[in-house]
Amino acid sequence: MTLPASIPVKPLRENLKTRRKELACRYQQDLDAATYLEQHCQLVDTTLIALWNALDLPAELALVAVGGYGRAELYPGSDVDLLILLPADPDGPLTDRLEQLVGLFWDIGLEVGHSVRTIPDCVREAADDITVQTALLENRRLTGSPALHEQFCQAFRSVLNPLNFFKAKRLEQEERYLRHHETPYSLEPNCKESPGGQRDLQNILWIARACNYGASWQDLKQRNFITRAELIQLQRCERYLQHLRIQLHLLTGRREDRLLFDHQKALADAMGVQASATKRASEQLMQAYYKNAKRVTQLNTILLQNIAADLMPAASTAPCRLNERFQVMGDFLDVVHEQVFEKTPSALLESFWLLQQHPDLRGMTARTLRALWCGRDLITPAFRRDPENRRLFLSLFQSDQGVVHEFRRMNQYGILGRYLPAFGKIVGQMQHDLFHVYTVDQHILMVMRNLRRLALEEFAHEYPYCSRLHNAFARPWVLYIAALFHDIAKGRGGDHSELGMVDAREFCDSHGVDADDTELIVWLVGHHLMMSQVAQKEDLSDPEVIAAFAAKMKDQRHLTALYLLTVADIRGTSPKVWNNWKAKLLEDLYRLSLRYLETGDTPAPQGVIQERQAEALRLLRYFALSDTVHERLWKQLDTVYFLRHTAEEIAWHTRALHYRTQIEKPVVKARLNPGGGLQIMVYTEDQPDLFLRLVSFFAKAGYSIADAKIHTTRHGYALDSFILLDVGNNASDRDMIAVIEAELGRHLESGLPAEEPATGRLSRQVRHFPITPEIHIRPDEREDQHVLALVAADRPGLLFHIAQVLARHGIALKAARIATLGERVEDTFLIAGPGLDKSATRLKLEGDLLELLQI
């Protein structure tokens, strides 16, 4: 349809574009967020009304703003939500004109979300969909028939059930929280939808509108749902989120509500956030956001409870008195009067202790939460020195139930950070180490949660061995204290383990923890990284590695405590970091070290070899093989082979190779690895760049190498073993066994050179928070080989390129331990090659590797 010449499409489009730019410029200079949103709405209002009038639409229609636009809160990138309200179903000509109108909305540069409905349509749609009902709740007539709009409002209100609306919005919030993992503290939160985001505030105001409580925080204050202090807090939180979201939209030039790594630095600059000596500006920005989100969730909880009490009054049953300070109201803990905390400050801690003792309680009443928040300033240095408060706080660790629940609740309501100022400093602090996906405080609480689950019968199936050790561990509460302090010193500069030891000792001494438990807690904080480093970077088949590690454990209690804390710690970093392979490495290290502590000596290498050979022969007898079947292969294997492989691996190799030690074709065998993934054995005549070709094949097949043992026999054959983990969404590991055996065999037999695997894209976290690569080359303890330790940001094809550099330098790889921690790799290689005993050769190799690892 041809547009009438009178419709000023181009002028409207240019005017809208120009005035939006002017408005954004004024906002960056001195305009507050609320004024920007209001003036942006007025600009769009004027534009839409001009279009409506230019089309000369029938007077009995109405154009209505709904949703966020309806409440006059229009962000730079938000959709313009419109309802075109009709008195009756449209005929053909009117339908054409309405389609033309909607097209013009887009032509002038507006992103419109529109609906065309009659009043019965609106009522029916609202009854079926809470999202539609919520959008229509906030409506504002722009132009057209006032009478039709009034009829719509009356009809909509007549079918709106406040109680049902409240229940639906509360359920919707719970589901939204689940989608965002029930935490405001993800490293890239959605400032609109995540817990603690704008939606939590909007939800309250929607419910208030539906229940006729008002449409503003001031209205809720007048009805005594909130105090004056909470009114100020709500307004402050709302302004902060408005400001943040406007800047994010202006920065990205579109509707973007996620605080992605890509935007955090620029957003911090736009918000005027400065870097400090120990924190990036983006970290400061995010810490402020998390604190705001925490306050929003607190206020949301208080308001929902107060509104629920008004809408659904509890049966008039008398409160059940617990003591002179607290009572039970329904399913909630309640203060007997609102001055309880002022008169008895220790009740601040007692409230959490009572919730531990009464697990049937669902939480605290709104007035208790309010009084708790107002009373947090009562936690002063004198409060912390009070022996009764110290006793109460320590007892929270020692309870048989509710430990994690109450520490999380104490953190949520600002009590934990007040009582432990060192903890308060890491609340909302980000960790840009490429493998933690939680803020420091949430990671610490996650580690406590992981330890606590080991004590609970319903979770015993997850890690049965760890659960058994935990339940046999005397005074397991010392582990929870160690967990609380293990990362408490992050972000201060310096070694956080050493600084944390000082904090832990001070806490234990001041809280009356006995000397033995204090020593263990402080030791755990200082050494909490040791076990993961040994398990993931060193050769656990080497008795000297086990002996050196076990000697640092002092006794079985220290070893068990460190093992349990390490498992909980790694599991609390990121779902991507923990896997069955790491679990097995840690369990193997624990069992081997425990055996060393029980026997008290280190077997001589020759004794270890004899023991492993005897066990391998015993295993071979299960397959009805003769007592001499091993001789042909074993005479080609040296001491290093038997020291580096377990008896079970030796038996597996022998069974596969005893009759083909001189075979010309490559032999490839694969099987399921007990710790997860696949174990691969490759036997072929040694050749240049073999490791490079294998790395290339595994990468193209969608596998990462977690462990490699490279060995060359006396008669010139490579006997290599690998642990592979699926990163390419292959079929099940069992189904891939035959595929890898056949394909890798053909690949090696073809003699084709290594192909570079696909590079792929760097993760956003690596791009925006790079780490400085580290290379260290040192002689091993025997000084006949060297250990290459490497730390870098992970990227596709990294191991292949490392192997290329090693091959170019003529370096032979003897063993590899590949540790991928989220987006960070910490790999260790045992290497040999010409000139490595000379510093110039090592420096050249280090330089080439560092050049490769720079991003």
N, C-alpha and C positions, 0 to 999 in steps of 0.2 A: 504494500500500500504506500502511495506517495505521501510524504509528509507535507502538511500545509506550510506555506512559506512563512506563516506567522510564528511558527515554533522556533524559538531562539536556541537551538541545540548548541551551536558552536560558542556563542557568547556565554551561555551557562557553563559549558565545560571549561572554557578558559578562565572564567571568573572563579569557579570552584577550585580549580587547580592553583590559581594565583593566591587566593585568600587562604587556602590551606597552608601554602608555603609561608605566607606572612604570619599566620597564627602559630605555626611551628617555630618560626624565628622569634616571635614575641615570647613564646613559652620558654625557649632556651635562655632568654634574657632575664625575665622577671615575673612571668605569669605563673600563678599557682595551678596545681593539677585540676582542682574543681572548676576553676574559671575556664581553663582550656577545654575541658569536657563540655561545659555548658555552651561556650561560644562555638565549638565545633558543631554541636547539635543545632544551634541557631542557624549556622551557615547552611547546613544540610536541609533544615526545615524550609528556609527561604527558597532554596533551589527546587525542592520537590513541589512546593506550593505553586511556584512559577510555572513549572511544567504542567501540573494539574490544571491550572487556570488556562494555559495556552491551548490545551486539548479540548476545553469547553465540555467537560464531562457532565453528565446529568447531576442536578443539584441534590437528588435524593441519595447519592452515594456518599461514602465517607472514606477518607484516607487516614489511617490510624497507625501511629508508631507503637511498636510492641517490643518486648524484651529489653535489652540494655538501652537501645535507642528510645524505647518508651519511657524509661526512667531518666532520660536526658543525660545519659552517660555513654558517649560515643567516642571510642578510642580511635587513633589514627588508622589502624588497619582493620577495624571491626566491620562486620556486615551491618548494613542498614536494614533492620527487620521491620517489615511493613505488612499491615493487613488492609486489603482493599475490601471494605465492607459494603455488601449489597443488600437492598431490601428484598430482592427475590433473585432466582436464578437468571443469569443474563441471556438475552437472545443473541442471534448471530452477529448483528452489527456491533452490539456493545462488547461482545467477546473480542471482536477484531480491535476495537479501540483500546480495550484493556491490555491486549497483547502488545499493541503499539506503545502504550504507556510504559509497560515493563521494559521493553526494548530501549526506550529512551532513557530510562533510569541508568542502564548500563552504558549507553552512548555518551552520557555526560560524565562518566567516570566514577559512578557509584557501584559498589559491590552490594547487591540487594538480595536479601532473603525475603521472599514475598509469599503471601497466600491470598487467594481470592475466595471469600466465603460469605454466605448469608449468616444471620444470627443463629438459626438452628444448626447450620454446619459447625459454627464455632462451639456451640454447647456440646454437640456430639463428639467432636474431635477432642475437646478438653476432657470429656469424661473418659475417653479411651487412652489418653496419653498425658502423663504428668508433665512432660516437657512442654507440650502445647498449652496446658493449663497454666503453667508458670509464666510462659511468654505473654499470654493474654492478660494475666493478672496485672502486669505493668503496661498499661495502655495509655495513650495520649493522642487526642484528636489533633491532626494537623490541619485538615481542611475538609470541606464537605458538610454533610448534614449533621448538625448538632443533635437533632431529635433521634436520628438513627443510632448515633453513638451512645446516646443516653439509654435507648432501648437495649442496646447490646450490653451495656454495663449492668443494667438491672437484671437481664436474663442470665448473664454470667454469674452475678452474685447470688442469684436465687438457687443455683445448683451447686455452688461452692460449699463443700463441707469442711470446715476448719480442722476438725479432728482428723479426718481422712487425709487431708492435705499435709498436715503435720507428720503423720505416720509415713506417708509416701516420701516426703522430703528427707526425713531421717533415714529411711531405708536407702534412698538414693545416695545420701552422703556416705553411708556405710559401704555401699558397693563402689563408690568412687574412691574411697580410702583403700579398698582392696586392690583396685586397679593400679594404685600408686604405692602398693606394698606397705600401706598403713604407716608411712613415714614422711615427714616434710623434708627429710635430710638426705635425699638422693643428691648426687653431685650435679645433676642437671634437672632441677625440679621445674614443674610447670607452675608459674606464679599465679595462674588462674585456677587450675583444677587440683593441684596437689593438696594434701592436708596442710592447713595453715595458709592456703592461698585465698584469692579473692572470693572464690565460690563459697567458702565457709562463712564469710560475712554476708554475702548476698543471700545465702540460704536462710539466715536469721531474719533478714528484712522481708523476704518473700513470705515466710511464715507469719511474721507480724502483720503484713498486709492482709493475708488470708484470714487471720483471726481477728481483724479489726482492732489490733493493738496500736496501729500507727504505721508510718512509712519511713521513720527516721530513728536514729539513736536517741535523739532528744525525746521522742514520743515514748520510747521504751523506758527512759529515765523517769519520765513523769508518771508512768504506771508502776514504778518501783521494781522493774525487772533488773535494772542495773543501778549501780551507785554512780555518784558524780565522778569518782576516780576511774571507774570502768568506762564511763562515757568518754572521758578524755583519752583513755587508752584505745578505745575502739576508733575514735576519730583519728588518732595518730597512726594506728595500724592501717586504716583505710587510706589515708593520705599517702603513706609510704608505698603501698601497693599500687595506687593510682599513678604515682610519679614513676615508679619502676616500670610499669606496663606501658605508659605513654612513651618513655624513653626507648624501651625495647622495640616498640612498633616503629618509631621514627628512625631508629638505628637500622633496622632490617628493611624498612620500606614495605612492610606487609604485616599481616596478622601473624604474629609469632609470640607465643606465650611461654615457650620453654627457655630457661636460662642455660642455653647450650654453652659449652666451652668456647665455641667460635665467637660468642658475643660478650663473654664475661668481662674481658679486659676493656673493650670499648665501652661497655655499659658502666663499668666502674669509673672511667674517665668522664662519661656524660653525667654521672651522679655526683661528681666531685670527690670521689674516694681516692685517697692517696696511699701509696705503698709505705710500709714501715720498714724498719731495719730487718725484720725477720719474716714479714708476710707481704706477698704481692697485693696490689690493689684489688685484684679479682678475689683473692681470699678474704680481704677485709669486707668487700661487698657481700660475698656469700655468707660470711659469719653474721653480718647485720641482718641479712634476709632470713637466716635460720632463727635468729632470736625473735624477729618479728613474727615468723610463722608459729613459733612456740607460743607466743602470747595470743595469737589469733585462735589457736586450737584450745587454749585455756578458756578464753572468753566464750568461744562457741559452746564448749561443754557446760559452762555455767548458765548461759542463756537457754540452751535446749532443756536443761533440767528445770529451770524456773518456769519456762513456758509449759513443759509437760505437767508440772505440778498444778498449774492454773487450768490447763485443759482437762486433765485427768486427775482430779483430787483423790488422794489415797483415802482409803477407809479410815474413819476417825478412830484409830487405835492408839492407845497411849504409847509414847516412846519407851523403849526398854533401856533402863539406865545401866551403863557399864561401870562407871565410876563417877567421881564428882566433876569430871571434866567432859566426859563423852557419853553419848547414848546412841541407840540404834533407832533410826526412823525408816521403817520399811526395810529395804535392802541396803541402806546406806548408813555410813558412820556420820554422826552429827555432833557438833559441839552443843553443850547444854546452854551456852549463851555466847554471844558474839565477841566477848572480851576474854574468852578462855586463854588465848595465846598471849595476850597482853599481861594477864595476871600470872600465868604459868608458862613461860616461854618454852620450857622443856616439853610441853605438850605438842610442839611442832614436830618433834621426832616421835613422841609417843603415838601420835595419830597413825603413823605408818606401821609402827610395831603392832598396834591393835588390829590393823587390817591384815597383818600376817597371822595373828592369832585367831582371826575370824574369817576364814576364806570364803564363807558363804556371802559376805558383804560384797556388793558390786562396785563400791567406791565411796566417795564422800558426797554429802549433800552440797548443793550450790552455796549455801551460806558458809559451810565449812571451807570449801575451796576458796571462797572470797576472803574469809578471815585468814586462811593459810597464806594466800598471796600477799595480803596486807601485812601479815606478821613476819614475812621473810627478813625484814630489816632488823628484827630482834636478834638475828643470829650474828652476834658481835664477837670480837676476840674473847670477851669475858664469857659469853655463852659457850664458845668452843673449849674454854678451859674448865668449865664446870664438870666435876667428876660424874654427876648423874647423866649429863648429856653425853659424855663420852661412853658411859656404860650402855646407854640406850642405843647409840649409834653402832657400837660394836655388836650388840645383840641382834641387830638387823641382819648381819652376815651369818649369825649362828642359828637362825631360825630353821625349823624343819620344813617350812613352806613359805611361798610368796617372796623369796629373796629377790628374784629378778623383777617381778611385778612392782615391788615397792621401790627398788632403786630406780627403775624407769619412771615411776610416778614422782619420786623425789626430784629427778632431773627435769621432768616435764613442768613441775611447779616451782622450779628455781631454788629448791631447798638444798639439793646436793651440792650445787656450785657455791652456795652461801656457806655451807658447813665446811667444805673443802675448797678454799679459794683456788688452789692449783687446778682442780677439776673445772671450776667456773671459767678458767682461761681457755680451756680447749672445747667448750660447748660451741657447737656449730663450726669448728675449725676444719677446713678441708684438708685433704691429703692428696697431693699431686705426685705420688710415687708410682703411678700407673698400675697399681694392683689393688689398693684399697678403694672400695666404692662407697664407703660410708664416712661421715665426719668422724673426728677422733672420739668424741663422747659416745656416739652411736656404735662405733666399733668396739669400744671398751665394754659397753653394755651387752653387745652381741657376744663377746667372748665370755662374759659372765653367764649369759644365757646358755651358751654351748656347754660350759662346765656343769651348770645346774641340770641340764637335760640328762647328763650321765648318771645323775642320782635318782632319776624318776623311772619307775617301773615301766610306764607306758612308752618310754623312748629307748628301752634297753635293746630293742632289735636293731637300732641304727648302728651302734658300734659296741657290740657285746663285750669285747675284750676291755675296752676303755671303761665301760660301765662297771664291769667286775672290779677293775682296779680302783675306780673311784669309790665304790661302795665298801671296799676293804681299807680305804685310806682313812687314818685317824684324823679327826678334826678337819674335814674338807673345807671348812670355812676359810682356812688360810689361803686356799687356792683362789677364792673369790676376792680376797683382799689383794693378792698378787695381781689378779686380772685387772682390778680397779686402778692399780698404780703402774701397770707395765708400760703404758703409753702416755701417762699423764704429763710428762715433760716435753711432749712434742711441740715444736714451734718456738721453743725458747732459744734455739741456737745451741750448739754443742751436742754431745752424745746423750740422747734422751734416756737411754738405759742407765747411764751413770747418774744423771740428774734425778731420775725417778727413784733410784736407790736411796738418795738423801731424803726425798719426800716420804718414801715408805718407812724408813727407819724412824723418822720423826713421828709419823703417825703411830707406829707400833709402840714406841717408847711412851708416848703421851696417853695411849689408850690401854696401857697395862697388859699388852700381849707378852707372854713369857719369852725368855731369852731364846729358846730353841725355835719356837715358831717365828719370832722376829727374824732370826738369822735366815730361816728358810724363805720367808717372804721377800726379804731384801735381796737374797741370792737369786731368787726367781726373777725379780724385776731386772736385775743386772744382767742375767744370762738368758733372757726369754727368747733370744734369737739363735742361740747356739745350736740347739738340736736340729732345727730346720736347715741351718747352713751345713752341718755335717751330713745330714741325711741326703740332702739334695745335691751336694757338691763333691763329696768324697766317696772313695771306694769302700763300701761296707764289707766287701769280701777280704779286705786287708786286715789281718789281726792287729796290726800296729795302730790303725785308725781307730778300731774299737777300743783298744787299750788306752790310747790317749784320751778319747772321749770319756770313757768310764772312769778314768782316774780323776776327772774334774767333777764327778757326780757325788763324791764323798760317801754316799750310802744309798741304799735302795729307796728310801723315802724321797731324797732329792731327785733321783732318777725318775721315779714314778710321777712326782709332782711336775717336773719339767716336761715329761711326755704328755701328760694330760693338758697342761697349759698350752703346749705347742699345738696339739691337735685343735683345741678350742680357738687358738689365735688364728691359725691358717684358715680354718672354716669361717672365721668372722671377718675375713678380708673381702672376699668376693666369691660368688658361686662359680666363677670361671677359674679361680685359683686352686680350689680343693678338688681332688679326684682320688680314685682308688689307688693309683700308682703312688701318690704322695703318702696316702694312708699306709700302704704296705712298707714303703721306705722307713717311715717313722716307727712302725711296729717292729720291723727287722732290727733297726738300730736299738730299740728298747730291749728286745729279747737278747740280742747279742751282748749288750752292755750289762744286762742283768746277770747273764751267765758268767761274764768276767768278774763282776762284783762277788758272786757266790763262790767262784773257784779261787779268785785272788791272784791268778797268774796269767801270763800271756804265753800261749803255746808257741814253741819255736816253729819257724816256717816249715821245717821238714816234718814236724809232728802234725801240722795242719794239713799238709799235702797227703800224708799217709792216712789220716782220718778221712779226708774227702775221697780219696781213691777207694778206700775200703767201703765207704757208704755207696759210692757209685757202682761198685761191683755187686753189692747187695741188691741194689735196684735193678741191675741188668739181669739178675737171676730170675726176676719176676717174668721176664720175657723169654725164658727157657733158652738163654744164650749160654755158651760154654764159658768156663772160667778163664779161657785164654783169648776170648773174642776181642778183648781190648788191646792186645799187645801191638798189633800192626799200627794202630793210630797213636797209641800213647808214646811209643818210642820217638814219634815226631813232635811231641809236645814238651815244652820246657817248664821249668819251675814257675815262671810267671803265669802261664796258662792255668795251672792248678791252684795258684793262689788267688787268681782273679775270678774264677768260676766256681759256682756252688756244686756240690756233689750231684744234685739233680740235673743241672745243666751239663755236667760232664757225661752223665749217663745218657742224656738225650742226644748229645753230639756223637757219642760212641755208637749208639744204636743206629743212627742214621748213616754213619761214615765208615764203620769197621770193615766193610767189604768193598769200599771204593776210595781208598786213600790216594790212589794215583789216577783218578778219573779225569778225563779231558773236559767233559761237559760240567758246567757249574751245577752245584747242588743247592737248592733252596728249600728250606723247611720252615713252616709257620705253625704256630699253635696259640691257643688262648693263654694270655699271661695271668697268673693268679691275682696280680694287683690291678687288673684292668688292661684293656688294649691287647695287642698282639706281640708275641715274641718271634723274631725272625732269625734264622741261622743261614748264613751264606758261606759256602765252601767252594773256592775256585782258585785256579792258579793265580798267584799274585800278579798284579799289573799296575801300571801308573794310573793315577786318578781314579782308583776303584772307589774310594770313599765318596768322591765327588759325584760319580755316576750313581751310586746308591742313594745319596741325598737327593739328587735330581729326581730319581724314580719315585721315591717315597713322597716327595712334595707334590709331584704331578698326580700321584694316586690319592692325595688328600690326607696324608698322615704326617704327623710331626714326630721327630725322634726324641724320646724322653731319656734314653740311656743307650750307650754304645760301648761294646767291648771289642776292640780290634786286635787280632792276633795273627802273627805269621809263623807257620810251622817251620821246622828245621829243613824240610825239603821244599820250601818255597810256595806253599799254599796259604791263601788268606782264609782264616776261620773267624768270621765276624758275627757278632750277635747284637741284635737291636731290640729295644722295646719301642713299639709304635703306638701312638694315641691318635684316634680318628678326629680330624678337624674339618673333614670335607663332607660330612653327612653321608658316609658310605652305607652300604648294607650292613647287617649285623657283623660283628667281628668274626663270628663262626663262619658265616657265608663267604667272607673275604679270604679265608685261608687258602682255598684252592686257587682263587683268582691270582693272589700274589705269588704263590709258588710257581704257577705256570707263566705268568707275565714277566716276573722278574727274571726267571730262568732264561726265557727267550731274549730278554733285553741284554743280559750279560753275555749270552752266547753270540749275539749279533755283533758285538764289538763296537757299536756306535758310540760316538762321544757323548758326554753329558749335555743335556739340554737345559737351558736356563728356565726355571719354572716361572709361571706368571707372577708378575710383581704385585698386582692388586693395589689397593689404596691404603694409605696410612690411616689409622683411626684418628678421629678428631682430638681425642685426648693426647695422643702422641704429638700431633701437630701443634697444639696450643700449650702443652706443658712438657716440652722435651726435657730429657735428662742428659747430663754430660756423660758420654761413654767413658768407661774405665777399662784399661788393659793392664794386667800384671803378669809377668813371666818370671818364674823362679825355679831353681832346681828342686827336684823332689828330694825326699829324705835320703835316697840312695845315691843321688847326684849323677845318675847315668841317664836320666830323662828330665823333662821340664814340665811344670804345671802352668798352663795358660788359663788365667781367670779373666772373664769378660763380663761386663755389665753394660747393657744398652737398652734402648727402646726397641721393642719388637716391631718387625715389619715383614711382609711377605717375602720369601726367598732369602731371608737373612742367613740361615745356616749354609745354604748353597754358596753364597758369596764369601762367607768365612772360609769354607772348604776350598774355594778357588784361590784365595790368598795363600792358604797353607800349601796348596799344591804348587803354586808359582814359586814359593820359597824352598821347595823340595822337602817339606816337613812331613814326616810320617806320623799319623794319628794312631795312638795306642789305646786310648779310651776316651769316652766323652760322657759327661753328665749334663743334660740339657734341662735347665729349670726355667719354665715360663711362668711368671707371676703376673697374671693379667696381661697388661701391655708391656711388661718389662721382662727382659731375659737376664738370667744370671747363669752363664754357662761355664763349665770347667772342662778343659781338655788336657789329657796327658800326651805330650808330644816328644818326638825325637827327630834330630836332623843335624846336618853338618853345620858347625859353627855356632850352635846355640850356647856353647860355653863362653862365647865371646860377646861382650856387651854391645859392640857395634852391630853384630848380626841381630841380636835381640831388639835393639833400638829400631832397626830398619823394619823388622816384622811388626813391632808395636805401632810404628808410624803408619804403615800401610793399613793395618787393621783399624786404627783410629780414623783414618781418612774414609774408610769404608763405612764406619758406623756413624759418621756425622750426618745429620738429617738436614 
